[in-house]
């Protein structure tokens, strides 16, 4: 997680010596710096997949694509709305089909967010590991539920606490947009969705897009964690911050986690962590 919040969002996934970005809501220099903070190589970058065109998810895509000579990938509606100049673009295929780029395969499903043609994204590494990115959801659609069930790693927005949103600093129109069916998931709805997506394969959940004005990190973690524990989740629940990248987690073949992350909230596990070869997939 290179950073997540209202001022920028980006996920870096690395496998077999290549990196794929899901969203690029920071400038090229910031993305490069954050990759170093996370301990993950940004190059060679094989592509930048966009969930939608809003600036906090897409502002760095075209500049970085031009600088590194990699394609910007998105739905047809996203690419039309963004109109990235001077960069190669690729359109995501229809739901149920996959796009292959480098060692990765990418699938997408339409979300209900108030953007041109927003999607949730599933990235597979070719070795059986799958990472789902689901933020700016509005409300989870059946297609998104189907796409992301059974992943090993999940990036899920837990944007606001419902009470803090209603008593927060935003005007009524903004509160209505954020909490509405085309806005963002609350902690409660994120917990319900995470429970729907849970399977024994799930190793790590990143809580993302957490509002600094209308949420509380402790409340978000407790709300989602309590529901996941009840389902049987014994992996890691990690809060993705806005100001700095999160140290990379390596997904292992035996479903063991490499890193004890500062600030993460681990649940009990009977499997010890240990280093793995660099070719394993990271996110």
MARZAMAR-676659 format. One record per residue (C-alpha): residue in one letter; x, y, z; chain; residue number from 1. Coordinates in nm, 2 decimals, m for minus. Each point is the difference from the previous one (the first is absolute). Example, Ala and Ser with C-alpha at 12.3 -4.5 7.8 and 13.67 -1.06 7.14 Angstrom:
2
<r resn="A" c1="1.23" c2="m0.45" c3="0.78" chain="A" resi="1"/>
<r resn="S" c1="0.14" c2="0.34" c3="m0.07" chain="A" resi="2"/>
END
This chain:
283
<r resn="X" c1="0.00" c2="0.00" c3="0.00" chain="A" resi="1"/>
<r resn="X" c1="0.17" c2="0.32" c3="m0.12" chain="A" resi="2"/>
<r resn="X" c1="m0.26" c2="0.21" c3="0.17" chain="A" resi="3"/>
<r resn="X" c1="m0.38" c2="0.04" c3="0.03" chain="A" resi="4"/>
<r resn="X" c1="m0.23" c2="0.28" c3="0.09" chain="A" resi="5"/>
<r resn="X" c1="m0.18" c2="0.30" c3="m0.15" chain="A" resi="6"/>
<r resn="X" c1="0.33" c2="0.15" c3="m0.12" chain="A" resi="7"/>
<r resn="X" c1="0.13" c2="m0.30" c3="m0.19" chain="A" resi="8"/>
<r resn="X" c1="m0.02" c2="m0.38" c3="m0.04" chain="A" resi="9"/>
<r resn="X" c1="0.23" c2="m0.26" c3="m0.16" chain="A" resi="10"/>
<r resn="X" c1="0.08" c2="m0.37" c3="0.04" chain="A" resi="11"/>
<r resn="X" c1="0.31" c2="m0.17" c3="m0.13" chain="A" resi="12"/>
<r resn="X" c1="0.00" c2="m0.37" c3="m0.08" chain="A" resi="13"/>
<r resn="X" c1="0.32" c2="m0.17" c3="m0.09" chain="A" resi="14"/>
<r resn="X" c1="0.06" c2="m0.35" c3="m0.14" chain="A" resi="15"/>
<r resn="X" c1="0.27" c2="m0.17" c3="m0.20" chain="A" resi="16"/>
<r resn="X" c1="0.22" c2="0.32" c3="m0.01" chain="A" resi="17"/>
<r resn="X" c1="m0.28" c2="0.23" c3="m0.13" chain="A" resi="18"/>
<r resn="X" c1="m0.23" c2="0.25" c3="0.16" chain="A" resi="19"/>
<r resn="X" c1="m0.36" c2="0.10" c3="m0.07" chain="A" resi="20"/>
<r resn="X" c1="m0.17" c2="0.30" c3="0.15" chain="A" resi="21"/>
<r resn="X" c1="m0.36" c2="0.01" c3="0.08" chain="A" resi="22"/>
<r resn="X" c1="m0.09" c2="0.37" c3="0.00" chain="A" resi="23"/>
<r resn="X" c1="0.26" c2="0.29" c3="0.00" chain="A" resi="24"/>
<r resn="X" c1="m0.14" c2="0.28" c3="0.21" chain="A" resi="25"/>
<r resn="X" c1="0.34" c2="0.15" c3="0.07" chain="A" resi="26"/>
<r resn="X" c1="0.25" c2="0.17" c3="m0.23" chain="A" resi="27"/>
<r resn="X" c1="0.29" c2="m0.21" c3="m0.15" chain="A" resi="28"/>
<r resn="X" c1="0.25" c2="0.12" c3="0.26" chain="A" resi="29"/>
<r resn="X" c1="m0.23" c2="m0.07" c3="0.29" chain="A" resi="30"/>
<r resn="X" c1="m0.08" c2="m0.34" c3="m0.14" chain="A" resi="31"/>
<r resn="X" c1="0.37" c2="m0.08" c3="m0.04" chain="A" resi="32"/>
<r resn="X" c1="0.08" c2="0.12" c3="0.36" chain="A" resi="33"/>
<r resn="X" c1="m0.29" c2="m0.20" c3="0.14" chain="A" resi="34"/>
<r resn="X" c1="0.11" c2="m0.31" c3="m0.18" chain="A" resi="35"/>
<r resn="X" c1="0.34" c2="0.03" c3="0.18" chain="A" resi="36"/>
<r resn="X" c1="m0.18" c2="0.05" c3="0.33" chain="A" resi="37"/>
<r resn="X" c1="m0.20" c2="m0.32" c3="m0.06" chain="A" resi="38"/>
<r resn="X" c1="0.31" c2="m0.19" c3="m0.10" chain="A" resi="39"/>
<r resn="X" c1="m0.12" c2="m0.09" c3="m0.34" chain="A" resi="40"/>
<r resn="X" c1="0.15" c2="0.07" c3="m0.34" chain="A" resi="41"/>
<r resn="X" c1="m0.21" c2="0.22" c3="m0.22" chain="A" resi="42"/>
<r resn="X" c1="0.18" c2="m0.10" c3="m0.32" chain="A" resi="43"/>
<r resn="X" c1="m0.03" c2="m0.17" c3="m0.23" chain="A" resi="44"/>
<r resn="X" c1="m0.36" c2="0.13" c3="0.01" chain="A" resi="45"/>
<r resn="X" c1="m0.21" c2="m0.20" c3="m0.25" chain="A" resi="46"/>
<r resn="X" c1="m0.32" c2="0.20" c3="0.04" chain="A" resi="47"/>
<r resn="X" c1="m0.23" c2="0.23" c3="0.20" chain="A" resi="48"/>
<r resn="X" c1="m0.35" c2="m0.13" c3="0.05" chain="A" resi="49"/>
<r resn="X" c1="m0.26" c2="0.27" c3="0.09" chain="A" resi="50"/>
<r resn="X" c1="m0.32" c2="m0.07" c3="0.20" chain="A" resi="51"/>
<r resn="X" c1="m0.14" c2="0.34" c3="m0.11" chain="A" resi="52"/>
<r resn="X" c1="0.11" c2="0.34" c3="m0.12" chain="A" resi="53"/>
<r resn="X" c1="m0.03" c2="0.21" c3="0.32" chain="A" resi="54"/>
<r resn="X" c1="0.32" c2="0.19" c3="0.08" chain="A" resi="55"/>
<r resn="X" c1="0.07" c2="m0.17" c3="0.33" chain="A" resi="56"/>
<r resn="X" c1="0.03" c2="m0.33" c3="m0.20" chain="A" resi="57"/>
<r resn="X" c1="0.12" c2="0.11" c3="m0.34" chain="A" resi="58"/>
<r resn="X" c1="0.20" c2="0.33" c3="0.01" chain="A" resi="59"/>
<r resn="X" c1="0.34" c2="m0.17" c3="m0.03" chain="A" resi="60"/>
<r resn="X" c1="m0.09" c2="m0.26" c3="m0.26" chain="A" resi="61"/>
<r resn="X" c1="0.07" c2="0.18" c3="m0.33" chain="A" resi="62"/>
<r resn="X" c1="0.32" c2="0.18" c3="0.12" chain="A" resi="63"/>
<r resn="X" c1="0.14" c2="m0.33" c3="0.14" chain="A" resi="64"/>
<r resn="X" c1="m0.11" c2="m0.19" c3="m0.31" chain="A" resi="65"/>
<r resn="X" c1="0.18" c2="0.25" c3="m0.22" chain="A" resi="66"/>
<r resn="X" c1="0.31" c2="m0.01" c3="0.22" chain="A" resi="67"/>
<r resn="X" c1="0.03" c2="m0.38" c3="0.02" chain="A" resi="68"/>
<r resn="X" c1="m0.15" c2="m0.09" c3="m0.34" chain="A" resi="69"/>
<r resn="X" c1="m0.28" c2="m0.22" c3="0.15" chain="A" resi="70"/>
<r resn="X" c1="m0.37" c2="m0.01" c3="m0.09" chain="A" resi="71"/>
<r resn="X" c1="m0.28" c2="0.15" c3="0.19" chain="A" resi="72"/>
<r resn="X" c1="m0.28" c2="m0.26" c3="0.03" chain="A" resi="73"/>
<r resn="X" c1="m0.36" c2="0.08" c3="0.08" chain="A" resi="74"/>
<r resn="X" c1="m0.36" c2="m0.05" c3="m0.10" chain="A" resi="75"/>
<r resn="X" c1="m0.11" c2="0.17" c3="m0.32" chain="A" resi="76"/>
<r resn="X" c1="m0.19" c2="0.26" c3="0.20" chain="A" resi="77"/>
<r resn="X" c1="0.29" c2="0.07" c3="0.23" chain="A" resi="78"/>
<r resn="X" c1="0.24" c2="0.05" c3="m0.29" chain="A" resi="79"/>
<r resn="X" c1="m0.24" c2="0.23" c3="m0.18" chain="A" resi="80"/>
<r resn="X" c1="m0.05" c2="0.21" c3="0.31" chain="A" resi="81"/>
<r resn="X" c1="0.37" c2="0.02" c3="0.08" chain="A" resi="82"/>
<r resn="X" c1="0.13" c2="0.04" c3="m0.35" chain="A" resi="83"/>
<r resn="X" c1="0.37" c2="m0.07" c3="0.08" chain="A" resi="84"/>
<r resn="X" c1="0.22" c2="0.17" c3="m0.25" chain="A" resi="85"/>
<r resn="X" c1="0.33" c2="m0.14" c3="m0.14" chain="A" resi="86"/>
<r resn="X" c1="m0.04" c2="m0.34" c3="0.16" chain="A" resi="87"/>
<r resn="X" c1="m0.11" c2="m0.35" c3="m0.13" chain="A" resi="88"/>
<r resn="X" c1="m0.34" c2="m0.11" c3="0.13" chain="A" resi="89"/>
<r resn="X" c1="m0.17" c2="m0.33" c3="0.03" chain="A" resi="90"/>
<r resn="X" c1="m0.37" c2="m0.06" c3="0.07" chain="A" resi="91"/>
<r resn="X" c1="m0.10" c2="m0.25" c3="0.26" chain="A" resi="92"/>
<r resn="X" c1="m0.20" c2="m0.29" c3="m0.15" chain="A" resi="93"/>
<r resn="X" c1="m0.37" c2="m0.07" c3="0.09" chain="A" resi="94"/>
<r resn="X" c1="m0.08" c2="m0.16" c3="0.34" chain="A" resi="95"/>
<r resn="X" c1="0.10" c2="m0.36" c3="0.00" chain="A" resi="96"/>
<r resn="X" c1="0.29" c2="0.04" c3="m0.24" chain="A" resi="97"/>
<r resn="X" c1="0.37" c2="0.07" c3="0.09" chain="A" resi="98"/>
<r resn="X" c1="0.27" c2="0.22" c3="m0.13" chain="A" resi="99"/>
<r resn="X" c1="0.36" c2="m0.14" c3="0.03" chain="A" resi="100"/>
<r resn="X" c1="0.29" c2="0.24" c3="0.03" chain="A" resi="101"/>
<r resn="X" c1="0.35" c2="m0.12" c3="0.11" chain="A" resi="102"/>
<r resn="X" c1="m0.05" c2="m0.27" c3="0.27" chain="A" resi="103"/>
<r resn="X" c1="m0.34" c2="0.13" c3="0.10" chain="A" resi="104"/>
<r resn="X" c1="m0.35" c2="m0.06" c3="m0.10" chain="A" resi="105"/>
<r resn="X" c1="m0.26" c2="0.26" c3="0.07" chain="A" resi="106"/>
<r resn="X" c1="m0.38" c2="m0.03" c3="0.03" chain="A" resi="107"/>
<r resn="X" c1="m0.24" c2="0.28" c3="0.09" chain="A" resi="108"/>
<r resn="X" c1="m0.37" c2="0.04" c3="0.10" chain="A" resi="109"/>
<r resn="X" c1="m0.21" c2="0.32" c3="m0.01" chain="A" resi="110"/>
<r resn="X" c1="m0.06" c2="0.19" c3="0.33" chain="A" resi="111"/>
<r resn="X" c1="m0.27" c2="0.24" c3="0.09" chain="A" resi="112"/>
<r resn="X" c1="0.22" c2="0.30" c3="0.07" chain="A" resi="113"/>
<r resn="X" c1="m0.08" c2="0.34" c3="m0.15" chain="A" resi="114"/>
<r resn="X" c1="0.27" c2="m0.01" c3="m0.27" chain="A" resi="115"/>
<r resn="X" c1="m0.01" c2="m0.06" c3="m0.38" chain="A" resi="116"/>
<r resn="X" c1="0.04" c2="m0.38" c3="0.00" chain="A" resi="117"/>
<r resn="X" c1="0.16" c2="m0.10" c3="0.33" chain="A" resi="118"/>
<r resn="X" c1="0.12" c2="m0.35" c3="0.08" chain="A" resi="119"/>
<r resn="X" c1="0.14" c2="m0.22" c3="0.27" chain="A" resi="120"/>
<r resn="X" c1="0.31" c2="m0.19" c3="m0.11" chain="A" resi="121"/>
<r resn="X" c1="0.13" c2="m0.35" c3="0.06" chain="A" resi="122"/>
<r resn="X" c1="0.37" c2="m0.06" c3="m0.07" chain="A" resi="123"/>
<r resn="X" c1="0.14" c2="m0.36" c3="m0.03" chain="A" resi="124"/>
<r resn="X" c1="0.37" c2="m0.07" c3="m0.01" chain="A" resi="125"/>
<r resn="X" c1="0.00" c2="m0.32" c3="m0.20" chain="A" resi="126"/>
<r resn="X" c1="0.10" c2="m0.21" c3="0.30" chain="A" resi="127"/>
<r resn="X" c1="m0.34" c2="m0.02" c3="0.16" chain="A" resi="128"/>
<r resn="X" c1="0.00" c2="0.32" c3="0.21" chain="A" resi="129"/>
<r resn="X" c1="m0.27" c2="0.25" c3="m0.04" chain="A" resi="130"/>
<r resn="X" c1="m0.03" c2="0.36" c3="0.13" chain="A" resi="131"/>
<r resn="X" c1="m0.33" c2="0.19" c3="m0.01" chain="A" resi="132"/>
<r resn="X" c1="m0.03" c2="0.38" c3="0.01" chain="A" resi="133"/>
<r resn="X" c1="m0.34" c2="0.13" c3="0.09" chain="A" resi="134"/>
<r resn="X" c1="m0.03" c2="0.37" c3="0.09" chain="A" resi="135"/>
<r resn="X" c1="m0.23" c2="0.28" c3="m0.10" chain="A" resi="136"/>
<r resn="X" c1="m0.27" c2="m0.27" c3="m0.03" chain="A" resi="137"/>
<r resn="X" c1="m0.32" c2="0.18" c3="0.07" chain="A" resi="138"/>
<r resn="X" c1="m0.17" c2="m0.33" c3="0.10" chain="A" resi="139"/>
<r resn="X" c1="0.14" c2="m0.34" c3="m0.09" chain="A" resi="140"/>
<r resn="X" c1="m0.15" c2="m0.15" c3="m0.32" chain="A" resi="141"/>
<r resn="X" c1="m0.06" c2="m0.37" c3="m0.06" chain="A" resi="142"/>
<r resn="X" c1="0.28" c2="0.01" c3="m0.26" chain="A" resi="143"/>
<r resn="X" c1="0.25" c2="0.14" c3="0.25" chain="A" resi="144"/>
<r resn="X" c1="m0.10" c2="m0.26" c3="0.25" chain="A" resi="145"/>
<r resn="X" c1="0.06" c2="m0.27" c3="m0.25" chain="A" resi="146"/>
<r resn="X" c1="0.32" c2="0.14" c3="m0.12" chain="A" resi="147"/>
<r resn="X" c1="0.17" c2="0.04" c3="0.33" chain="A" resi="148"/>
<r resn="X" c1="m0.12" c2="m0.30" c3="0.20" chain="A" resi="149"/>
<r resn="X" c1="0.29" c2="m0.23" c3="0.11" chain="A" resi="150"/>
<r resn="X" c1="0.29" c2="0.24" c3="m0.05" chain="A" resi="151"/>
<r resn="X" c1="0.32" c2="m0.03" c3="0.20" chain="A" resi="152"/>
<r resn="X" c1="0.03" c2="0.38" c3="0.05" chain="A" resi="153"/>
<r resn="X" c1="m0.27" c2="0.26" c3="0.01" chain="A" resi="154"/>
<r resn="X" c1="0.02" c2="0.38" c3="m0.02" chain="A" resi="155"/>
<r resn="X" c1="m0.34" c2="0.12" c3="0.13" chain="A" resi="156"/>
<r resn="X" c1="m0.12" c2="0.35" c3="0.07" chain="A" resi="157"/>
<r resn="X" c1="m0.12" c2="0.07" c3="0.35" chain="A" resi="158"/>
<r resn="X" c1="m0.06" c2="0.37" c3="m0.06" chain="A" resi="159"/>
<r resn="X" c1="m0.21" c2="0.14" c3="0.28" chain="A" resi="160"/>
<r resn="X" c1="m0.17" c2="m0.06" c3="0.33" chain="A" resi="161"/>
<r resn="X" c1="m0.37" c2="0.07" c3="m0.06" chain="A" resi="162"/>
<r resn="X" c1="m0.04" c2="0.22" c3="0.31" chain="A" resi="163"/>
<r resn="X" c1="0.32" c2="0.19" c3="m0.06" chain="A" resi="164"/>
<r resn="X" c1="m0.11" c2="0.07" c3="m0.36" chain="A" resi="165"/>
<r resn="X" c1="m0.33" c2="0.14" c3="0.11" chain="A" resi="166"/>
<r resn="X" c1="0.16" c2="0.22" c3="0.27" chain="A" resi="167"/>
<r resn="X" c1="0.31" c2="0.09" c3="m0.20" chain="A" resi="168"/>
<r resn="X" c1="0.11" c2="0.32" c3="m0.17" chain="A" resi="169"/>
<r resn="X" c1="m0.14" c2="m0.07" c3="m0.35" chain="A" resi="170"/>
<r resn="X" c1="m0.31" c2="0.17" c3="m0.14" chain="A" resi="171"/>
<r resn="X" c1="m0.32" c2="m0.21" c3="m0.02" chain="A" resi="172"/>
<r resn="X" c1="0.04" c2="m0.05" c3="m0.38" chain="A" resi="173"/>
<r resn="X" c1="0.35" c2="m0.15" c3="0.05" chain="A" resi="174"/>
<r resn="X" c1="m0.11" c2="m0.22" c3="0.29" chain="A" resi="175"/>
<r resn="X" c1="m0.28" c2="m0.13" c3="m0.22" chain="A" resi="176"/>
<r resn="X" c1="0.23" c2="m0.08" c3="m0.28" chain="A" resi="177"/>
<r resn="X" c1="0.26" c2="m0.17" c3="0.21" chain="A" resi="178"/>
<r resn="X" c1="m0.26" c2="m0.21" c3="0.19" chain="A" resi="179"/>
<r resn="X" c1="m0.22" c2="m0.07" c3="m0.30" chain="A" resi="180"/>
<r resn="X" c1="m0.02" c2="m0.30" c3="m0.23" chain="A" resi="181"/>
<r resn="X" c1="0.25" c2="0.15" c3="m0.25" chain="A" resi="182"/>
<r resn="X" c1="0.25" c2="0.13" c3="0.26" chain="A" resi="183"/>
<r resn="X" c1="0.21" c2="m0.20" c3="0.25" chain="A" resi="184"/>
<r resn="X" c1="m0.03" c2="m0.29" c3="0.24" chain="A" resi="185"/>
<r resn="X" c1="m0.04" c2="0.07" c3="0.37" chain="A" resi="186"/>
<r resn="X" c1="0.19" c2="m0.21" c3="0.26" chain="A" resi="187"/>
<r resn="X" c1="m0.32" c2="m0.20" c3="0.05" chain="A" resi="188"/>
<r resn="X" c1="m0.06" c2="m0.07" c3="m0.37" chain="A" resi="189"/>
<r resn="X" c1="0.37" c2="m0.08" c3="m0.05" chain="A" resi="190"/>
<r resn="X" c1="m0.02" c2="m0.26" c3="0.28" chain="A" resi="191"/>
<r resn="X" c1="m0.31" c2="m0.16" c3="m0.15" chain="A" resi="192"/>
<r resn="X" c1="0.17" c2="m0.01" c3="m0.34" chain="A" resi="193"/>
<r resn="X" c1="0.32" c2="m0.14" c3="0.14" chain="A" resi="194"/>
<r resn="X" c1="m0.20" c2="m0.27" c3="0.16" chain="A" resi="195"/>
<r resn="X" c1="m0.17" c2="m0.08" c3="m0.33" chain="A" resi="196"/>
<r resn="X" c1="0.34" c2="m0.03" c3="m0.17" chain="A" resi="197"/>
<r resn="X" c1="0.17" c2="m0.20" c3="0.27" chain="A" resi="198"/>
<r resn="X" c1="0.14" c2="m0.35" c3="m0.07" chain="A" resi="199"/>
<r resn="X" c1="0.28" c2="m0.20" c3="0.17" chain="A" resi="200"/>
<r resn="X" c1="0.23" c2="0.12" c3="m0.27" chain="A" resi="201"/>
<r resn="X" c1="m0.01" c2="0.36" c3="0.12" chain="A" resi="202"/>
<r resn="X" c1="0.34" c2="0.10" c3="0.14" chain="A" resi="203"/>
<r resn="X" c1="m0.01" c2="0.38" c3="0.03" chain="A" resi="204"/>
<r resn="X" c1="m0.26" c2="0.28" c3="m0.01" chain="A" resi="205"/>
<r resn="X" c1="0.10" c2="0.36" c3="m0.05" chain="A" resi="206"/>
<r resn="X" c1="m0.25" c2="0.26" c3="0.12" chain="A" resi="207"/>
<r resn="X" c1="0.03" c2="0.28" c3="m0.25" chain="A" resi="208"/>
<r resn="X" c1="m0.14" c2="0.34" c3="m0.08" chain="A" resi="209"/>
<r resn="X" c1="m0.05" c2="0.07" c3="0.37" chain="A" resi="210"/>
<r resn="X" c1="m0.13" c2="0.36" c3="0.05" chain="A" resi="211"/>
<r resn="X" c1="0.21" c2="0.22" c3="0.22" chain="A" resi="212"/>
<r resn="X" c1="m0.30" c2="0.22" c3="0.07" chain="A" resi="213"/>
<r resn="X" c1="m0.28" c2="m0.25" c3="0.04" chain="A" resi="214"/>
<r resn="X" c1="0.15" c2="m0.32" c3="0.13" chain="A" resi="215"/>
<r resn="X" c1="0.22" c2="m0.13" c3="0.28" chain="A" resi="216"/>
<r resn="X" c1="0.27" c2="m0.26" c3="m0.08" chain="A" resi="217"/>
<r resn="X" c1="m0.06" c2="m0.19" c3="0.32" chain="A" resi="218"/>
<r resn="X" c1="m0.38" c2="m0.02" c3="m0.06" chain="A" resi="219"/>
<r resn="X" c1="0.05" c2="m0.11" c3="m0.36" chain="A" resi="220"/>
<r resn="X" c1="0.24" c2="m0.27" c3="0.10" chain="A" resi="221"/>
<r resn="X" c1="m0.22" c2="m0.12" c3="0.28" chain="A" resi="222"/>
<r resn="X" c1="m0.32" c2="0.00" c3="m0.21" chain="A" resi="223"/>
<r resn="X" c1="0.14" c2="m0.20" c3="m0.29" chain="A" resi="224"/>
<r resn="X" c1="0.23" c2="m0.22" c3="0.22" chain="A" resi="225"/>
<r resn="X" c1="m0.28" c2="m0.11" c3="0.23" chain="A" resi="226"/>
<r resn="X" c1="m0.21" c2="m0.12" c3="m0.30" chain="A" resi="227"/>
<r resn="X" c1="0.29" c2="m0.17" c3="m0.17" chain="A" resi="228"/>
<r resn="X" c1="0.11" c2="m0.18" c3="0.32" chain="A" resi="229"/>
<r resn="X" c1="m0.36" c2="m0.14" c3="0.03" chain="A" resi="230"/>
<r resn="X" c1="0.04" c2="m0.14" c3="m0.35" chain="A" resi="231"/>
<r resn="X" c1="0.32" c2="m0.17" c3="0.09" chain="A" resi="232"/>
<r resn="X" c1="0.26" c2="0.24" c3="m0.15" chain="A" resi="233"/>
<r resn="X" c1="0.34" c2="m0.05" c3="0.15" chain="A" resi="234"/>
<r resn="X" c1="0.21" c2="0.22" c3="m0.23" chain="A" resi="235"/>
<r resn="X" c1="0.10" c2="0.36" c3="0.03" chain="A" resi="236"/>
<r resn="X" c1="m0.21" c2="0.31" c3="0.00" chain="A" resi="237"/>
<r resn="X" c1="0.21" c2="0.30" c3="m0.10" chain="A" resi="238"/>
<r resn="X" c1="m0.11" c2="0.37" c3="m0.01" chain="A" resi="239"/>
<r resn="X" c1="0.14" c2="0.16" c3="m0.31" chain="A" resi="240"/>
<r resn="X" c1="0.10" c2="0.36" c3="0.07" chain="A" resi="241"/>
<r resn="X" c1="0.00" c2="0.32" c3="m0.21" chain="A" resi="242"/>
<r resn="X" c1="0.33" c2="0.15" c3="0.10" chain="A" resi="243"/>
<r resn="X" c1="0.24" c2="m0.29" c3="m0.06" chain="A" resi="244"/>
<r resn="X" c1="0.02" c2="m0.34" c3="m0.17" chain="A" resi="245"/>
<r resn="X" c1="m0.07" c2="m0.32" c3="0.18" chain="A" resi="246"/>
<r resn="X" c1="0.29" c2="m0.25" c3="0.01" chain="A" resi="247"/>
<r resn="X" c1="m0.06" c2="m0.27" c3="m0.26" chain="A" resi="248"/>
<r resn="X" c1="m0.15" c2="m0.33" c3="0.09" chain="A" resi="249"/>
<r resn="X" c1="0.11" c2="m0.32" c3="m0.19" chain="A" resi="250"/>
<r resn="X" c1="m0.26" c2="m0.26" c3="m0.06" chain="A" resi="251"/>
<r resn="X" c1="0.15" c2="m0.34" c3="0.04" chain="A" resi="252"/>
<r resn="X" c1="m0.09" c2="m0.34" c3="m0.16" chain="A" resi="253"/>
<r resn="X" c1="m0.09" c2="m0.14" c3="0.35" chain="A" resi="254"/>
<r resn="X" c1="m0.21" c2="0.30" c3="0.08" chain="A" resi="255"/>
<r resn="X" c1="0.25" c2="0.14" c3="0.25" chain="A" resi="256"/>
<r resn="X" c1="0.08" c2="0.37" c3="0.03" chain="A" resi="257"/>
<r resn="X" c1="0.35" c2="0.13" c3="m0.02" chain="A" resi="258"/>
<r resn="X" c1="m0.02" c2="0.33" c3="0.19" chain="A" resi="259"/>
<r resn="X" c1="m0.12" c2="0.10" c3="0.35" chain="A" resi="260"/>
<r resn="X" c1="m0.11" c2="0.35" c3="m0.11" chain="A" resi="261"/>
<r resn="X" c1="0.03" c2="0.30" c3="0.23" chain="A" resi="262"/>
<r resn="X" c1="m0.35" c2="0.12" c3="0.08" chain="A" resi="263"/>
<r resn="X" c1="m0.17" c2="m0.32" c3="m0.13" chain="A" resi="264"/>
<r resn="X" c1="m0.25" c2="m0.19" c3="0.20" chain="A" resi="265"/>
<r resn="X" c1="0.09" c2="m0.37" c3="m0.03" chain="A" resi="266"/>
<r resn="X" c1="m0.24" c2="m0.27" c3="0.11" chain="A" resi="267"/>
<r resn="X" c1="0.14" c2="m0.32" c3="0.16" chain="A" resi="268"/>
<r resn="X" c1="0.15" c2="m0.25" c3="m0.25" chain="A" resi="269"/>
<r resn="X" c1="0.17" c2="m0.33" c3="0.06" chain="A" resi="270"/>
<r resn="X" c1="0.24" c2="0.05" c3="m0.30" chain="A" resi="271"/>
<r resn="X" c1="0.33" c2="0.19" c3="0.07" chain="A" resi="272"/>
<r resn="X" c1="0.11" c2="0.26" c3="m0.25" chain="A" resi="273"/>
<r resn="X" c1="0.33" c2="m0.05" c3="m0.19" chain="A" resi="274"/>
<r resn="X" c1="0.16" c2="0.16" c3="m0.31" chain="A" resi="275"/>
<r resn="X" c1="m0.07" c2="m0.14" c3="m0.35" chain="A" resi="276"/>
<r resn="X" c1="0.17" c2="0.04" c3="m0.33" chain="A" resi="277"/>
<r resn="X" c1="m0.04" c2="0.33" c3="m0.18" chain="A" resi="278"/>
<r resn="X" c1="m0.20" c2="m0.15" c3="m0.28" chain="A" resi="279"/>
<r resn="X" c1="m0.31" c2="m0.04" c3="0.22" chain="A" resi="280"/>
<r resn="X" c1="m0.28" c2="0.25" c3="m0.06" chain="A" resi="281"/>
<r resn="X" c1="m0.02" c2="0.31" c3="0.21" chain="A" resi="282"/>
<r resn="X" c1="m0.25" c2="0.27" c3="0.05" chain="A" resi="283"/>
END
